Amino acid sequence: MFSGVKSRSPETHDPVCGMQLDEKKTTAKSEYNGTIYYFCSPSCKAAFDKEPSKYAQRSGPSDKPKEGSGHEHHH
């Protein structure tokens, strides 16, 4: 399913919440425009899958959603 698709670095950030994670330890992932994106939780994956173009541009911790975006985490 993900073969032949470019992957991000082993240590990456969830494009929805900005949380740093190890792609080898997470099972939540989606492919968009030839790149695999990794997520800290099923809810972040669901948000990405709903609007991938909104989140695909985000790549680092400084790209966290703005205050009041409605995205809350309970890890």
C-alpha positions in Angstrom: 0.0 0.0 0.0 2.8 2.4 0.9 5.5 0.8 -1.3 7.4 3.2 -3.6 6.2 6.2 -1.6 8.6 8.8 -0.1 8.8 8.8 3.6 9.7 11.6 6.0 12.7 11.4 8.3 12.7 8.8 11.1 12.1 11.5 13.7 9.2 13.5 12.4 6.3 15.6 13.6 2.6 15.0 13.5 1.5 17.5 10.8 -1.8 18.2 12.7 -0.6 18.9 16.2 3.2 19.2 15.8 4.1 16.5 18.3 7.5 15.0 17.7 7.4 11.3 17.1 9.4 8.3 15.9 7.8 7.0 12.7 9.0 3.5 13.6 6.9 3.5 16.8 3.6 4.9 15.4 1.0 2.9 13.6 -1.2 5.9 12.5 -0.1 7.0 9.0 -1.5 8.3 5.8 -0.1 8.8 2.3 -0.7 12.1 0.5 0.9 13.3 -2.8 3.6 10.6 -2.6 4.6 11.3 1.0 3.8 9.2 4.1 2.7 11.3 7.1 2.7 9.9 10.7 0.4 10.8 13.5 0.4 10.6 17.3 -3.2 9.4 17.5 -6.2 8.3 15.4 -7.8 11.7 15.9 -4.9 13.5 14.3 -4.9 11.0 11.4 -8.7 11.6 11.0 -8.2 15.3 10.9 -5.4 15.0 8.3 -7.5 12.6 6.2 -10.4 15.0 6.2 -8.3 17.9 4.9 -4.8 16.7 3.9 -3.9 19.8 1.8 -4.4 21.9 5.0 -1.9 19.9 7.0 0.6 18.6 4.4 2.5 21.9 4.3 3.3 21.6 8.1 6.6 19.9 8.8 7.9 21.0 12.2 7.0 21.9 15.8 6.8 25.5 14.9 3.9 24.6 12.6 1.5 23.7 15.4 -2.1 24.7 14.9 -3.0 28.2 16.1 -4.5 28.9 19.5 -8.2 28.2 19.4 -8.0 25.8 16.5 -10.1 23.3 18.4 -7.4 20.7 18.5 -6.8 19.4 22.0 -4.6 16.5 23.1 -4.9 14.2 26.0 -1.8 11.9 25.9 
